[in-house]
Amino acid sequence: MNKAIIGRKLGMTQIFSADGKVIPVTVIEAGPCPVVQVKTVERDGYAAVKLGFDEVNEKELNKPENGLFKKVGVNPQKVLKEFKLDNAQSFAVGSVVSCEIFAEGDKIDVSGVSKGHGFTGVIKRWNHHRLKETHGVGPVHREVGSMGANSSPSRVFKGKKMAGQYGHENVTILNLDVVKVDKERNVILVKGAVPGPVKGIVTIRNSVKA
């Protein structure tokens, strides 16, 4: 991996290709991301770059966070993320990474936190069928049903698909296509959907399995 940036999902729309085909795209505000720290193998044991995103007032951060930004001469940033890049040594603290590092036709991986649905039943969470709505079944018809456990083993096996927390987890979509890069607006148009709600923070990197 040698290219990465932090962005914000702005929503979905569609554009038309040169031959008139409709392409569904996700609009992502990508950068600008100042380089806050460069880690080296000699000093830190591994090579990585820490990027910031979404400039904020220093009143919104605590003293240690503001001290970090003052030390490197970068305006306070709301989001900080670290990327293990192969070419980490080519970055300089204080420089800015913009959407220009990606180009039309690039293959990318997009990571984000999926929409949270709270505590959810098995029908919504795992796409289970409901129980029969006949006599002798119920009074609940949307429950999980029999777990198959009797006197042996007298317990429910781990890993059973049951009701529980649904969503709000890290999700990565691989091998998406960059349709267009708008340098003036710091926007990248990505073919298809990416995880997370509108205004959710996402990370973009060049595809590792392309």
N, C-alpha and C positions, 0 to 999 in steps of 0.2 A: 504494500500500500504506500503510495507516494503523494496522494492528493486527498485532502479532506477539508470540510468547512462546516460551520454551524449555520442553521437557518431557522426560519419560522414558516409554518404552513399557513398560507393565506386562503386556500380554498381550491375548488376545481372549476374548470371551464373546458371549452373545446376550441380548437383551431383547425384550419384547413391546410392540407398539404398542397404541394405544387400541382398534383394531379387531381385535386378536388376531393380527396378523402377526408372525412372527419376524424380528428385525433383527440381523444379525451386526455386532458393534461391536468396535473396538479401544479399550482403556482406556489413556488417557494422563494421567500425573501432570503437570499444567501449572502451573509456578510453585510458590510465589511467586518472582518475579524482580526483584531490586533493580536500579535504574538506576545504573550505575557511571560512565557518561560520556555527555554529550550533545555531539555535534559540530555545528558551525554552518558555513554557507557562508562567512561572513566570516573565520573563524579557520582552518578545515580544508579549505575548498573544496567541501564537500558537507554535507548534513544527514543525521545518523544518530543512532541511540541504541544504546549498548552495554549489554546486559543480562547479569546473572549468574544462575547456577542451581546448586543443590546445595551448601549451606553445608558447609565443611570446617574442620578445625583448621588454624591458621596454620603448624603444623609441616610440613604437607604441601606448602607452597608455598615458593618461594625469596624472597629479600629484596626484589627489585624488584616481585614480584607482591604481597607483603604491604604494601609501601610504597604501591602504588596504592590498595589498599582502605583503608588507614589515612588516606590523604589525603582521601578522599571520605566517610569515616565509615561504611563498609559492611563487614559481616562477610565474611571470606574466602569466595570462591566457587570451586568446582571448574571450572565451565564458564563461558566468556565468549563471547558472540556479538554481532555488530553487525548492525543492521537499518537500511536506508535507508528511513525513514518520511517520508511527506509532512508529518505533523504533529509532527515531532521536537521542535520548539521548545516544544510543550506539555508535555513531560516535564521533571521536575526531578531532579537528581542526589540519590540517597538515597530517592526515592519507590519504591514497590513496584508491579509489574505482576502482577496475578493472573488467574486463569482467567475472572473475571467480565467481562473485555473481550469475550469471545465469548458468544453466546447460542444457544439452540436454533434450528435452521433456518439458521444461517450457512453460507456456502460457504467452504471453507478449502483451502489447499495445505499438504501435510505433506512435509517433507524429512528424510531420514535416510541413514545409511550401511547399505547392504544387507549381508546375511549373506555372509561370505567362505567360499569353497569351495576356495581354494588353486589349485594348478596342475591343470587339468581337461582331459580329452579333448574331442574335437569332438562326441561323442554327447551328453554331459551339458551341454556349454557351448552348442552350437548346434543340438541336436536332430537331428543327422545320422543317416542310416541306417548300419547296420554293413555291411561288405562281405560278399559271398557266402561261405558256409562250404563251398566245394567245392574240388576239386583244382586246384592252380595259383594259388589265392588264399591269401595268408597269408605267414608264420605268424601275423601279427597280423590280426585281423578287425575291430578297433574303431578302426583308424587312419584318418587323413584321406583316404587314397586319392590318386589322380592329381591333380596341380596343374595339368595341361594345358600345362606349359611344356616345349618341346623346344629344338632348336637356335636357334630364334628365339621369344621373346626371351632364352632361356637364363637365366632367373631366375624367381622367384615374384613375381607382382604384389603390391603393397602392398594391404592391406585384405582379403586372403583370410581366410576363417573357418577358423582353425586352433586347435590346442590352446594353452592359456595360462591366465593368471590369470583366475579367474571370481568375480565378486562383489566385495564390499568396495569399493563406489564410491558416490558421492553419487547418490541417487535422489529425485525429487520426484513425488508423486502429486497431480494437480490435481483441483479441484472435488469434494472430499469434503464430506459433510454432517455438521454437528454434531447429534447426536441428543439429547444431554443434557449439562448442565453442573452438576456437584456442587460448590458453593462451599465447603461445609464440609470436603470431602476434597481440594480442589484437583484435581479430576479432570474430564476432558473425555471423553465417549464419542463416537467418530467412526465413522460407518457405513463398513464395509468394512475392508480391510487397509492397513497403512502399512508402509513399508520398515524393515528393521532387525530385530535379535534382541530378545528380551525384555530389559529394562533398558537398551536402547540409547537414546542421546540423539537427540531429534527436535526440529525447529523447526516451529511452526505460524504461518501468516500468513493474512490474509484473501485470498480467491482473486483473482488478477490477471486471469483470463479469464472470470469468471462472467458 
